[in-house]
Amino acid sequence: KERQSVRRIDRIVLISTAALATLALGAMAVVFALERKARRFAREADDRAEKLERSVELRTTVIHGVVHDVQNPLGAASGYAELMQDGAAGPLTDQQAQMVERFKRLVTTAQQTVAELVDLARVDSEDYPIEHRPTDLAAEVREIVDDHRARAMLKSIDISAETPNALSIETDPVRVRHVVENLVTNALKYTPTGGAVRVSVDPPSDHRVAVEVRDNGPGIPAELRERIFEPYFRVPATAAQPGTGLGLSISRRIARLLGGDITIADAPDHGSVFRLVLPTNGRSEGGSEGGSERGSEGGS
């Protein structure tokens, strides 16, 4: 009986060992298959990244080539229009003066479009350095608001700045100014005559600081608030306003290069609130330099 028990145990051990060996071989096969897939996915990801980089470089090259061929004729056209307004070709009738003025506005719009295309191409390429240095954010915001008072007066818009006396952070003042000016210009464009635009700087919190631009314009539907950061997208209800749909896309990308971001929400009294958040020390939350990472494509 003992021998039978021993044989039975040996048989069970042998069967168990064989089963475990089969399972082990199956697990190894699965591991090898997963490893092959992982290597294949990694190669495909590298290929996609390389293709994307080549695509960005090609787009940048094409845009710079087009800009070079377009900027000079536009500048010359604007110069001729100014000469005509100054009477270089003789006095203009009222109708001719109006036509020349419209022509100048069209040329100015085209020049702005070209400039925005250049900005978009540069932000997506490596040719967009971020230079951090001590910056008085409060002073920069007040100066931007003062620079836009004349434009606000043309629409009887009350524009104001609410900032501390001074607020020093480590950032790139040129890039920050570009973003804030875009947001203020956008607010003035969509705020109705007699409306108000408020630009404020919040006190720093958790190594972050925020600049808010509030308007009482038509507002933006919740389902479109991310899409407005996509290149060329225009909110259908405001598409009649002049513009290319590039300003907000460029602004968000610059904000992310600075280690921050731009968000949008409803204003309490109707309209929109654009919020630019920046690190106070020139670094993103992950601790990396704000200028070391490219902004994401689109406005996700």
Buried (B, 14 or more C-beta within 10 A) or exposed (E): EEEEEEEEEEEEEEEEEEEEEEEEEEEEEEEEEEEEEEEEEEEEEEEEEEEEEEEBBEBBEEBBEBBEEBBEEBEEBBEBBEEBBEEEEEEBEEEBEEBBEEBBEBBBEBBBBBBBBBBBBBBBBEEBEBEBEEBBBBBBBBBBBEEBEEBBEEBEBEBEBBBBEEBEBBBBBBBBBBBBBBBBBBBBBBBBEEBBBBBBBBEBEEEBBBBBBBBBBBBBEEEBBBBBBBBEBBBEEBEEEEBBBBBBBBBBBBBBBBBBBBBBBEBEEEBBBBBBBBBBBBBBEEEEBBBEEBBEEBBE
